[in-house]
Amino acid sequence: MSVTDFTITDENIALNDYLLPPYSMTKIQAGICLLLVELCERFTFFEVVCNMIPFCTVKLGYSNYQAAILNLCFIGTSILTPVFVGWLADVYLGRNKLVCVGLFLHFLGTALLSVVAFPMEDFYLGPYHVVNNLPTEEQNRLFHVALLTISLGTGGIRAIVCPLGAYGLQECGSQKQMSFFNWFHWLMNLTVTAAFLGISYIQHSRPWAFVLLIPFVSALMALIILHMIYYKLIYQPEKYSSPLITFGVFVNALKTCCLSCHLGRSMTSWLDHAKKKNGGCYSEPHVEDTKFFFTLLPFFIFQILYRTCVMQIPSGYYLQTMNSNLNLDGFLLPIAVMNAISILPLLILVPFMECFSTCLFPWKRDGPFQSACIIAGNLSAALSVMVAGCFEIHRKQFPPVEQPLSAKVLTVSSMPGLHLVLQYILLGVAETLVNPASYSFAPRTIRGTSMNFLTLFNGFGCYTGALLVKLVYLISEGNWFPNTLNKGNLENFFFLLASLTLLNVLGFWSVSQRYCNLNHFNAQNISGSNLEETLLLHEKSLKFYGSIQEISSSIDLWETAL
């Protein structure tokens, strides 16, 4: 699972203020603090994600599909909360107050999780004998409350403190923006790899240390953030257009359009009714951004199924790995190692792709090249899920063996878990291709807003994956997502998801041609003080959207169904 699944929020944080020269002591201190906060937050988050399924199935007695759904919902909530928390901070509470609330919720959630995660039997803490008499029902309630508070706390921290996007480089050209995003993307995934390796070590050597380490890391992160607040090391961006403003433009235009129909008004685009000069409540830049959003809406929708494929790492792939033989000549391979393996393609390929696109073919960053990268990434994700289905058939042909997991002995397949490495690598390749292309897909002037919506649809992809698991379980009566993998057909679920992803690729390919010239038409030459130039650009905008409407008349059956 790549870090970019959790790194896009609704604010324009000028990371160049932190990382670009001149390197003053304050900027160096801020950069170090940011990296430490990123490491602590990611370590805590993935510590929960990597231990969710074995804890739910082995300790709490959940079914496999229930544990997978809970893990996907936790990830989806953690993705969505930074978007809304960032808007809440700017509009109502203020950034410093809200980050303190986020720190409190995060620490409360980790503390509750430690209480729930204590062994169900008696245990010794130093010389003291501790008895755990917490009933199972109360344990489940505390567990759900802990997950919710951690998700809300994560939203407050990531929306305000963590450097979550390269949106502040508005004064730089598109090439510099993409280079910055690639290296920022690479650095954050390096941090996540370090977190996964740390989790792997603890899973192998001292699994009991999780119950004490989670709140300790949360407290350490809180101290670092309070230090940043005291010395004013947190960047305060200007307020900007949030997804809620885009939704408000849509509602206001719809309302004004219905009222104006009786007056016989005729306009080029019905969204123009939301402009103040036409009786609406919003400025022209907000309305123009909303127009671009509706142009890009099919692109966002087609990302949902792709994100569902990527989310197989903490759900279907995790169950498959957990039921394989992880014993390597007496060394029990931690499952978190497989997550680190999925990030290796990003760490290896991103520098080569940056060199290729910057030094060799710098003009290949725009247009059809981005669509080709997204299509190739989606095909790689579909192939990964298909390979997982083939390996699931192969896995069930091996004789069963006993394997310890979470202080219990489970019966698993004797197929080595390393056989599953290929499907993890293919998903890593998919993320390497899709994420940078998705960032540069929208015109530069609305890139921040575009990434906000892409974050929302990534979160919707997690919930779509949870809904798909639930539907498959109910329709197949538990056969396609079984509680005991050797007695069911999990491979059918993988093949179904691969088929849906291939249809998704065909759908995106059918509409990708309309996005080839988006970067040719952007507002990079807009000057707020040059009214004539701005009006000329708006005139071109109306012509551009008119051409989009003409193209839309020949939409095929797939787009109509969507």
ROVO-166237 format. One record per residue (C-alpha): residue number from 1; x, y, z. Coordinates in steps of 0.05 Angstrom, whole numbers. Example, Ala and Ser with C-alpha at 12.3 -4.5 7.8 and 13.67 -1.06 7.14 Angstrom:
% ROVO-166237
1 | 246 | -90 | 156 .
2 | 273 | -21 | 143 .
//
This chain:
% ROVO-166237
1 | 0 | 0 | 0 .
2 | 30 | 65 | -21 .
3 | 32 | 128 | 21 .
4 | -5 | 167 | -32 .
5 | -69 | 131 | -12 .
6 | -68 | 178 | 49 .
7 | -32 | 241 | 27 .
8 | -79 | 288 | -9 .
9 | -119 | 340 | 29 .
10 | -155 | 404 | 16 .
11 | -101 | 455 | 27 .
12 | -46 | 488 | -13 .
13 | 14 | 476 | 31 .
14 | 76 | 510 | 3 .
15 | 127 | 457 | 14 .
16 | 178 | 497 | -22 .
17 | 177 | 543 | 39 .
18 | 203 | 484 | 79 .
19 | 248 | 448 | 30 .
20 | 276 | 496 | -21 .
21 | 337 | 541 | -10 .
22 | 358 | 583 | 26 .
23 | 364 | 533 | 82 .
24 | 356 | 574 | 145 .
25 | 359 | 540 | 213 .
26 | 284 | 551 | 221 .
27 | 269 | 516 | 155 .
28 | 316 | 458 | 172 .
29 | 283 | 451 | 240 .
30 | 214 | 453 | 208 .
31 | 234 | 401 | 157 .
32 | 261 | 353 | 209 .
33 | 199 | 361 | 252 .
34 | 154 | 348 | 192 .
35 | 190 | 284 | 174 .
36 | 186 | 260 | 246 .
37 | 112 | 275 | 250 .
38 | 101 | 240 | 183 .
39 | 140 | 179 | 208 .
40 | 103 | 175 | 274 .
41 | 35 | 185 | 243 .
42 | 47 | 134 | 188 .
43 | 77 | 84 | 238 .
44 | 15 | 88 | 282 .
45 | -33 | 84 | 224 .
46 | -1 | 25 | 190 .
47 | 10 | -9 | 257 .
48 | -66 | -10 | 263 .
49 | -78 | -31 | 191 .
50 | -26 | -87 | 191 .
51 | -54 | -118 | 255 .
52 | -128 | -106 | 244 .
53 | -146 | -172 | 209 .
54 | -107 | -221 | 253 .
55 | -132 | -185 | 316 .
56 | -205 | -185 | 293 .
57 | -204 | -257 | 268 .
58 | -161 | -290 | 321 .
59 | -175 | -248 | 384 .
60 | -246 | -221 | 373 .
61 | -274 | -279 | 332 .
62 | -294 | -239 | 271 .
63 | -306 | -273 | 204 .
64 | -256 | -258 | 148 .
65 | -304 | -214 | 110 .
66 | -322 | -174 | 172 .
67 | -249 | -161 | 188 .
68 | -235 | -140 | 116 .
69 | -295 | -93 | 115 .
70 | -275 | -61 | 181 .
71 | -203 | -50 | 156 .
72 | -227 | -19 | 91 .
73 | -276 | 27 | 127 .
74 | -221 | 49 | 175 .
75 | -174 | 66 | 117 .
76 | -229 | 101 | 78 .
77 | -249 | 144 | 138 .
78 | -176 | 162 | 150 .
79 | -170 | 185 | 78 .
80 | -234 | 227 | 78 .
81 | -227 | 262 | 146 .
82 | -167 | 307 | 127 .
83 | -209 | 338 | 71 .
84 | -266 | 358 | 116 .
85 | -222 | 375 | 176 .
86 | -181 | 423 | 134 .
87 | -243 | 459 | 112 .
88 | -269 | 461 | 184 .
89 | -203 | 491 | 208 .
90 | -205 | 548 | 157 .
91 | -279 | 564 | 166 .
92 | -296 | 554 | 239 .
93 | -246 | 531 | 292 .
94 | -178 | 554 | 269 .
95 | -117 | 512 | 254 .
96 | -81 | 511 | 321 .
97 | -143 | 494 | 360 .
98 | -163 | 439 | 313 .
99 | -95 | 407 | 312 .
100 | -96 | 404 | 388 .
101 | -164 | 370 | 385 .
102 | -136 | 322 | 333 .
103 | -76 | 305 | 378 .
104 | -123 | 291 | 437 .
105 | -168 | 246 | 395 .
106 | -108 | 209 | 366 .
107 | -77 | 196 | 434 .
108 | -145 | 176 | 463 .
109 | -156 | 127 | 407 .
110 | -87 | 95 | 414 .
111 | -96 | 89 | 489 .
112 | -164 | 56 | 481 .
113 | -134 | 9 | 429 .
114 | -80 | -11 | 477 .
115 | -133 | -28 | 530 .
116 | -171 | -70 | 479 .
117 | -109 | -104 | 453 .
118 | -86 | -130 | 520 .
119 | -86 | -206 | 522 .
120 | -153 | -236 | 542 .
121 | -119 | -279 | 594 .
122 | -80 | -258 | 656 .
123 | -10 | -230 | 643 .
124 | 49 | -202 | 680 .
125 | 75 | -130 | 674 .
126 | 142 | -132 | 709 .
127 | 131 | -160 | 780 .
128 | 56 | -144 | 778 .
129 | 3 | -195 | 762 .
130 | -52 | -162 | 720 .
131 | -120 | -193 | 709 .
132 | -160 | -173 | 647 .
133 | -234 | -184 | 658 .
134 | -260 | -140 | 601 .
135 | -321 | -174 | 570 .
136 | -320 | -188 | 496 .
137 | -379 | -142 | 481 .
138 | -347 | -83 | 515 .
139 | -282 | -99 | 482 .
140 | -315 | -94 | 414 .
141 | -347 | -27 | 431 .
142 | -281 | 2 | 456 .
143 | -247 | -24 | 394 .
144 | -295 | 11 | 347 .
145 | -292 | 76 | 388 .
146 | -215 | 72 | 386 .
147 | -214 | 64 | 310 .
148 | -262 | 123 | 301 .
149 | -223 | 170 | 346 .
150 | -157 | 150 | 312 .
151 | -188 | 165 | 244 .
152 | -213 | 234 | 267 .
153 | -146 | 249 | 300 .
154 | -109 | 228 | 237 .
155 | -152 | 276 | 197 .
156 | -134 | 335 | 243 .
157 | -60 | 320 | 240 .
158 | -53 | 306 | 166 .
159 | -97 | 365 | 145 .
160 | -57 | 416 | 184 .
161 | 13 | 392 | 200 .
162 | 37 | 339 | 151 .
163 | 62 | 361 | 82 .
164 | 9 | 328 | 40 .
165 | 17 | 357 | -29 .
166 | 60 | 398 | -75 .
167 | 5 | 448 | -89 .
168 | 42 | 510 | -67 .
169 | 88 | 512 | -127 .
170 | 39 | 555 | -167 .
171 | 94 | 602 | -189 .
172 | 134 | 546 | -220 .
173 | 123 | 513 | -287 .
174 | 88 | 447 | -297 .
175 | 155 | 411 | -305 .
176 | 181 | 435 | -238 .
177 | 115 | 417 | -205 .
178 | 118 | 346 | -231 .
179 | 191 | 338 | -211 .
180 | 175 | 363 | -141 .
181 | 115 | 316 | -136 .
182 | 155 | 256 | -159 .
183 | 211 | 267 | -108 .
184 | 162 | 285 | -53 .
185 | 123 | 222 | -70 .
186 | 188 | 182 | -67 .
187 | 209 | 211 | 0 .
188 | 142 | 197 | 33 .
189 | 142 | 125 | 9 .
190 | 212 | 117 | 37 .
191 | 184 | 140 | 104 .
192 | 128 | 89 | 98 .
193 | 178 | 34 | 81 .
194 | 216 | 50 | 145 .
195 | 150 | 46 | 184 .
196 | 134 | -22 | 153 .
197 | 203 | -49 | 169 .
198 | 196 | -26 | 241 .
199 | 127 | -59 | 245 .
200 | 156 | -123 | 215 .
201 | 211 | -126 | 268 .
202 | 161 | -117 | 324 .
203 | 114 | -169 | 294 .
204 | 171 | -219 | 292 .
205 | 207 | -206 | 358 .
206 | 161 | -173 | 409 .
207 | 88 | -171 | 386 .
208 | 65 | -154 | 457 .
209 | 102 | -87 | 451 .
210 | 48 | -60 | 405 .
211 | 1 | -46 | 463 .
212 | 52 | 1 | 494 .
213 | 86 | 28 | 432 .
214 | 23 | 55 | 398 .
215 | 6 | 107 | 452 .
216 | 80 | 123 | 462 .
217 | 89 | 140 | 388 .
218 | 25 | 182 | 391 .
219 | 50 | 220 | 452 .
220 | 118 | 232 | 418 .
221 | 83 | 259 | 357 .
222 | 41 | 305 | 400 .
223 | 103 | 334 | 434 .
224 | 135 | 348 | 366 .
225 | 72 | 382 | 340 .
226 | 65 | 424 | 403 .
227 | 138 | 445 | 394 .
228 | 121 | 466 | 323 .
229 | 61 | 505 | 346 .
230 | 101 | 541 | 400 .
231 | 157 | 561 | 353 .
232 | 108 | 575 | 295 .
233 | 138 | 522 | 249 .
234 | 71 | 502 | 218 .
235 | 58 | 536 | 152 .
236 | -6 | 576 | 149 .
237 | -33 | 573 | 77 .
238 | -82 | 622 | 48 .
239 | -154 | 601 | 44 .
240 | -176 | 568 | -20 .
241 | -233 | 534 | -55 .
242 | -255 | 470 | -21 .
243 | -297 | 413 | -48 .
244 | -356 | 440 | -9 .
245 | -351 | 505 | -48 .
246 | -355 | 466 | -113 .
247 | -416 | 431 | -87 .
248 | -445 | 498 | -67 .
249 | -434 | 525 | -137 .
250 | -471 | 465 | -166 .
251 | -531 | 474 | -119 .
252 | -534 | 550 | -128 .
253 | -530 | 543 | -204 .
254 | -585 | 491 | -204 .
255 | -629 | 534 | -160 .
256 | -617 | 598 | -199 .
257 | -625 | 562 | -266 .
258 | -693 | 536 | -246 .
259 | -716 | 605 | -226 .
260 | -687 | 640 | -287 .
261 | -721 | 592 | -335 .
262 | -785 | 628 | -325 .
263 | -751 | 694 | -343 .
264 | -727 | 667 | -410 .
265 | -653 | 675 | -397 .
266 | -606 | 640 | -445 .
267 | -534 | 625 | -425 .
268 | -477 | 584 | -454 .
269 | -469 | 540 | -392 .
270 | -521 | 528 | -339 .
271 | -466 | 533 | -285 .
272 | -458 | 607 | -304 .
273 | -522 | 620 | -265 .
274 | -480 | 613 | -201 .
275 | -439 | 674 | -219 .
276 | -453 | 738 | -180 .
277 | -464 | 778 | -244 .
278 | -519 | 729 | -264 .
279 | -555 | 729 | -197 .
280 | -514 | 674 | -164 .
281 | -471 | 675 | -101 .
282 | -402 | 655 | -126 .
283 | -345 | 689 | -162 .
284 | -322 | 672 | -232 .
285 | -260 | 633 | -211 .
286 | -302 | 587 | -167 .
287 | -352 | 575 | -224 .
288 | -296 | 562 | -274 .
289 | -264 | 512 | -227 .
290 | -330 | 477 | -219 .
291 | -337 | 472 | -295 .
292 | -269 | 438 | -298 .
293 | -290 | 391 | -243 .
294 | -350 | 367 | -282 .
295 | -305 | 358 | -342 .
296 | -259 | 314 | -300 .
297 | -316 | 277 | -264 .
298 | -311 | 214 | -308 .
299 | -236 | 211 | -292 .
300 | -251 | 213 | -217 .
301 | -305 | 160 | -223 .
302 | -260 | 112 | -261 .
303 | -209 | 116 | -204 .
304 | -257 | 83 | -155 .
305 | -249 | 12 | -180 .
306 | -174 | 21 | -187 .
307 | -170 | 42 | -114 .
308 | -212 | -19 | -97 .
309 | -158 | -63 | -129 .
310 | -102 | -27 | -90 .
311 | -142 | -37 | -25 .
312 | -136 | -113 | -34 .
313 | -68 | -108 | 1 .
314 | -99 | -96 | 70 .
315 | -158 | -142 | 57 .
316 | -158 | -200 | 7 .
317 | -83 | -204 | -2 .
318 | -72 | -201 | 73 .
319 | -119 | -260 | 85 .
320 | -85 | -298 | 29 .
321 | -16 | -285 | 59 .
322 | -39 | -301 | 129 .
323 | -63 | -370 | 105 .
324 | 3 | -386 | 70 .
325 | 66 | -415 | 98 .
326 | 108 | -358 | 127 .
327 | 161 | -403 | 158 .
328 | 228 | -393 | 122 .
329 | 277 | -443 | 152 .
330 | 254 | -429 | 223 .
331 | 244 | -353 | 212 .
332 | 171 | -333 | 214 .
333 | 163 | -279 | 160 .
334 | 122 | -219 | 185 .
335 | 63 | -203 | 141 .
336 | 82 | -129 | 142 .
337 | 143 | -146 | 99 .
338 | 96 | -159 | 41 .
339 | 71 | -87 | 47 .
340 | 142 | -62 | 44 .
341 | 154 | -104 | -18 .
342 | 95 | -70 | -53 .
343 | 129 | -2 | -43 .
344 | 196 | -25 | -73 .
345 | 173 | -11 | -146 .
346 | 158 | 61 | -127 .
347 | 226 | 71 | -94 .
348 | 262 | 39 | -154 .
349 | 222 | 64 | -214 .
350 | 206 | 136 | -194 .
351 | 278 | 161 | -202 .
352 | 284 | 127 | -270 .
353 | 217 | 155 | -292 .
354 | 237 | 225 | -269 .
355 | 302 | 219 | -308 .
356 | 265 | 194 | -369 .
357 | 213 | 248 | -370 .
358 | 259 | 306 | -349 .
359 | 324 | 292 | -385 .
360 | 305 | 250 | -446 .
361 | 234 | 269 | -465 .
362 | 212 | 330 | -425 .
363 | 154 | 344 | -473 .
364 | 121 | 277 | -457 .
365 | 92 | 300 | -390 .
366 | 25 | 324 | -418 .
367 | -31 | 299 | -462 .
368 | -37 | 226 | -483 .
369 | 24 | 206 | -444 .
370 | -12 | 215 | -377 .
371 | -73 | 176 | -402 .
372 | -27 | 120 | -425 .
373 | 6 | 117 | -356 .
374 | -61 | 114 | -321 .
375 | -86 | 59 | -368 .
376 | -22 | 19 | -360 .
377 | -27 | 26 | -284 .
378 | -99 | 2 | -284 .
379 | -79 | -57 | -328 .
380 | -23 | -74 | -279 .
381 | -73 | -72 | -222 .
382 | -121 | -118 | -259 .
383 | -64 | -165 | -275 .
384 | -44 | -165 | -201 .
385 | -114 | -186 | -179 .
386 | -116 | -239 | -234 .
387 | -49 | -267 | -211 .
388 | -75 | -268 | -140 .
389 | -134 | -311 | -163 .
390 | -87 | -360 | -198 .
391 | -42 | -365 | -137 .
392 | -103 | -377 | -93 .
393 | -120 | -438 | -136 .
394 | -47 | -459 | -132 .
395 | -45 | -448 | -56 .
396 | -102 | -496 | -41 .
397 | -66 | -553 | -76 .
398 | -12 | -554 | -22 .
399 | -21 | -598 | 40 .
400 | -40 | -562 | 105 .
401 | 10 | -545 | 160 .
402 | 4 | -513 | 228 .
403 | 31 | -443 | 238 .
404 | 30 | -397 | 300 .
405 | -4 | -329 | 294 .
406 | -22 | -282 | 351 .
407 | -7 | -334 | 404 .
408 | -52 | -385 | 370 .
409 | -37 | -442 | 322 .
410 | -73 | -439 | 255 .
411 | -79 | -490 | 199 .
412 | -53 | -459 | 135 .
413 | -29 | -481 | 66 .
414 | 43 | -504 | 61 .
415 | 54 | -460 | -1 .
416 | 110 | -410 | 15 .
417 | 83 | -340 | 25 .
418 | 138 | -312 | -19 .
419 | 102 | -341 | -79 .
420 | 53 | -283 | -72 .
421 | 107 | -230 | -82 .
422 | 89 | -220 | -155 .
423 | 18 | -194 | -142 .
424 | 45 | -144 | -91 .
425 | 98 | -119 | -140 .
426 | 47 | -110 | -195 .
427 | 5 | -66 | -150 .
428 | 67 | -26 | -133 .
429 | 81 | -16 | -208 .
430 | 8 | 7 | -216 .
431 | 16 | 59 | -162 .
432 | 81 | 83 | -193 .
433 | 46 | 96 | -260 .
434 | -21 | 122 | -236 .
435 | -5 | 170 | -179 .
436 | 42 | 220 | -214 .
437 | -1 | 219 | -277 .
438 | -64 | 232 | -236 .
439 | -30 | 292 | -203 .
440 | -11 | 324 | -270 .
441 | -75 | 303 | -305 .
442 | -113 | 367 | -288 .
443 | -92 | 437 | -311 .
444 | -43 | 471 | -264 .
445 | -91 | 526 | -242 .
446 | -142 | 476 | -212 .
447 | -93 | 422 | -192 .
448 | -104 | 432 | -117 .
449 | -179 | 427 | -124 .
450 | -173 | 368 | -170 .
451 | -130 | 330 | -120 .
452 | -180 | 345 | -65 .
453 | -234 | 310 | -105 .
454 | -186 | 254 | -123 .
455 | -177 | 243 | -49 .
456 | -252 | 239 | -38 .
457 | -259 | 187 | -93 .
458 | -200 | 147 | -65 .
459 | -238 | 144 | 0 .
460 | -301 | 124 | -37 .
461 | -259 | 68 | -69 .
462 | -245 | 40 | 0 .
463 | -319 | 40 | 17 .
464 | -335 | 10 | -51 .
465 | -286 | -47 | -36 .
466 | -321 | -58 | 31 .
467 | -389 | -58 | -3 .
468 | -365 | -106 | -57 .
469 | -339 | -155 | -3 .
470 | -406 | -152 | 32 .
471 | -446 | -163 | -32 .
472 | -402 | -220 | -55 .
473 | -407 | -253 | 13 .
474 | -483 | -249 | 14 .
475 | -494 | -269 | -59 .
476 | -446 | -328 | -57 .
477 | -468 | -347 | 14 .
478 | -397 | -340 | 39 .
479 | -365 | -384 | -15 .
480 | -328 | -328 | -52 .
481 | -302 | -295 | 12 .
482 | -299 | -355 | 59 .
483 | -281 | -356 | 132 .
484 | -237 | -417 | 118 .
485 | -200 | -404 | 53 .
486 | -188 | -477 | 36 .
487 | -263 | -491 | 39 .
488 | -284 | -434 | -6 .
489 | -267 | -401 | -72 .
490 | -233 | -334 | -57 .
491 | -203 | -337 | -127 .
492 | -273 | -323 | -156 .
493 | -274 | -257 | -119 .
494 | -206 | -239 | -148 .
495 | -228 | -258 | -218 .
496 | -292 | -217 | -211 .
497 | -253 | -156 | -189 .
498 | -203 | -165 | -246 .
499 | -260 | -168 | -296 .
500 | -292 | -105 | -268 .
501 | -224 | -70 | -271 .
502 | -215 | -88 | -344 .
503 | -283 | -59 | -360 .
504 | -263 | 2 | -321 .
505 | -200 | 8 | -364 .
506 | -242 | 4 | -427 .
507 | -288 | 58 | -401 .
508 | -231 | 105 | -383 .
509 | -198 | 93 | -451 .
510 | -263 | 112 | -486 .
511 | -265 | 180 | -452 .
512 | -191 | 194 | -446 .
513 | -187 | 229 | -514 .
514 | -226 | 288 | -487 .
515 | -172 | 301 | -435 .
516 | -113 | 305 | -483 .
517 | -115 | 382 | -489 .
518 | -132 | 401 | -418 .
519 | -62 | 423 | -402 .
520 | -60 | 462 | -467 .
521 | -119 | 500 | -441 .
522 | -102 | 524 | -371 .
523 | -99 | 590 | -335 .
524 | -24 | 595 | -328 .
525 | -25 | 662 | -363 .
526 | -81 | 692 | -320 .
527 | -62 | 755 | -283 .
528 | -109 | 781 | -231 .
529 | -92 | 852 | -250 .
530 | -101 | 842 | -325 .
531 | -176 | 842 | -335 .
532 | -173 | 840 | -412 .
533 | -129 | 778 | -411 .
534 | -174 | 745 | -360 .
535 | -237 | 758 | -400 .
536 | -203 | 732 | -463 .
537 | -185 | 668 | -426 .
538 | -257 | 660 | -402 .
539 | -281 | 668 | -475 .
540 | -234 | 612 | -495 .
541 | -261 | 572 | -436 .
542 | -333 | 577 | -461 .
543 | -310 | 554 | -530 .
544 | -272 | 496 | -498 .
545 | -332 | 473 | -458 .
546 | -375 | 479 | -519 .
547 | -329 | 431 | -555 .
548 | -335 | 383 | -496 .
549 | -411 | 385 | -502 .
550 | -406 | 368 | -576 .
551 | -361 | 309 | -561 .
552 | -409 | 286 | -507 .
553 | -464 | 276 | -559 .
554 | -427 | 216 | -586 .
555 | -418 | 181 | -519 .
556 | -421 | 106 | -524 .
557 | -464 | 58 | -484 .
558 | -412 | 49 | -429 .
559 | -409 | 123 | -413 .
560 | -485 | 128 | -415 .
561 | -491 | 72 | -365 .
562 | -439 | 105 | -320 .
//
